[in-house]
């Protein structure tokens, strides 16, 4: 059996999905129907390596400074910590204009102790550091994650507690509504459709 893509392949795919690029690989815009400027810098870190993308209109001196800092960013296993070069990157960007927003967070995260889908629910809900009301838990995901969330929601101990499901049609890919509605009817669930990012999607049954 062939191995799936490694984390570096996945973060490359994420960058290509999030942004439109020019022929040189520079960022042009956010990949949405209503065009928005791309960020000046995208940094993706994985335990296999790092990737970065710079916006196409940056001054050459700033590009050189950012490239130097990013090339020295160590490959880290503890990705919850900020990049070692963060302050250096902020200082360089600020020379040419204020940094108005920083978007950050894990693109995906699965604890190493989780070996089967059924383990995810107790690992997450039992986490004492989560600032949530543990009596009101939402389980979410899209694409393969949506199927995983649906499977977990049908587990013993959770099945009778689920009150509603919110399918998200995303990036032109429609949720399997026929299967979802069958499950919802069987368990008397409310279905709330999120179609905000359903551009050009279609589901026929």
N, C-alpha and C positions, 0 to 999 in steps of 0.2 A: 504494500500500500504506500503510495507516495505521500510525502509530508505536505501539509498545507503551507500557506505563505507565512514567513516569519514576521515578527513585529516591524522590522524595517520596511518590508514590502507593504505592510498594511498602512504605515504612516505615510509612505509615498503615495499610496492610493488615496488616502484622506486628503492630502495636499492637492492632488489633481482634481478631487471632487469638490473641495471647498472653493477653489479659485480658478480663474481663467489665467492662462500664462501666455507670454509671447514666445517667439521662436527661440529666444535665448534662455527661457525658463524663468523669466522675471514675472512677478505678479502684476496683472493688469486690473482685475476687478474681482469682487466676490461673485461666485457662480450662482446668481439668482436672476430671474426674469427681469426684475427692476434693478438695473445696474447700480452697484455701490462701489466706491473706491476700495481697493484692497488695502490691507494694513501694510505699513512700511516693512514689517518683518514678521515672518512666520517661522517659529522654531518648533520642531517636533523631535522629542527625545524618546528613545527606547533603550532597552537593555542590550540591543544589538548594534546600536549606533544612533547618530543624530542626523537630521536633515534640516535645512533651512531654505527659505525663499525670501528674496528681497524684491521690493516694488520697483517697477521698471524706470521710474522717474527720479530715483535717488541720486544725489551728487556723487561723483566718482570718489571723492575723498571719504565720504560717509560709507560708501560701499566697501572701500578698502579697510576702514576701521572696523566695521561690523564683521567682515569676512575673517579678519585676524582674530577677533575675539571668539567668533563661533568655531573656528578651526581648532581653538584651544579648549573648547568646552569638553570636559571629560564625559566618557560614557558611564552612566550611573545605573545602578540597580534600584536604588531608592528614589523613585521618580516622583514621590510626593514632595520632596524637597525642591526649592526653587533652583534654577540653573546657577551654576557657580559664576557664570559670566553676566548674570542679570544686571547688576549695578553698572558694569562696564557698558553693556548694551544701552541701558537707559541714559547714561551720561553721553554716549555718542549721539543717540537720537535727539536728545534735548538740545544739543548744539544747533540743530537745524530746525527745531520746532518743538513745541510741547508735546509730551506723550499724554494724550487725552484719555485713552482707554487701554487696559490690559485684560485680555481674555485668556484664561488659563484653566486647566483642569485635565483630568485623565480622559483621553479619547476612549479608553476602555480599561477595565480593571477587573480581574478575577483573582481572588485569593488563591495562593498556591495550595492551600489545604483542601480546596474544593475539587473533587474528582468526578462527581456526578451532579446533574442538575438539581436533584432533590436536596443536595447539601447547601445550596445557595440560600434558601429561605431561612433556615435556622442560623446560619453564619451571619447574615445581614441583620435579622431581627434581634439577635442576641447581642449585637454590638453596643456596649454601654456608652460609647462616645457619640452615637448618632443623636442629634438634638431633635428627636421626633416623639410624638405620642405613639407609643407602641401598640395602642389599641386601634390606631387608624393608619394602616400601612398601605401604600400604593406600590404595586409592582409594575414596572414598565420596561419597554424595549421596543425597538423597531427592527424590521427585516428578520434575521435569524433570532435576534433578541426578543422580538415580539412572540415568535413561536415558543421560545423558552419560557417567557413570562406566562403565556397561556397554559403551558404544561404544568408549571409550578402552581398556578392558581387552581388546578384540579387535584392537587395532592390532598390526601387525608389530613384533616386538621385545618386546612385552609378553605376547602371547597365550599363549606357552608357559610363562611365569613365574607366571601366576595359578593359585593352588591352591584357593581357596575364594571364595565370594560370600555376603554377609550382607544379604539383602533386609529392609527395614524397612517394615512396614505402619504408616502414620502418620496421625493425625488422622482415622481412619475411612476412609482411602483405601488400598485394597489394591494391592500390587504386582501387575503382570501376571505371575502365576506360570506360566502356560502358556508364554509366550515365554521366561521366565527358565529354566525347567526344560529346555526344548529346547536352549538355549545351553549350560547346565551339562552336559547329557548329551553334547553334541557335543564339549565340551572336557574332559570328565572332571573336573568341578569339584564340590567339596563344597558343599552349600547349607545354610546355618545360618539359620533363621528368627528374626527379632527381632519378636515380637508384643506387646511391652510397651505400645505405644501404638496398638494396633489396635482400639480401642474401636468396636464396631458395624460394623466393616468386613466385607465379604463378597466372595469372588471365586468366580465360577461359570464352568466351562468344559466 
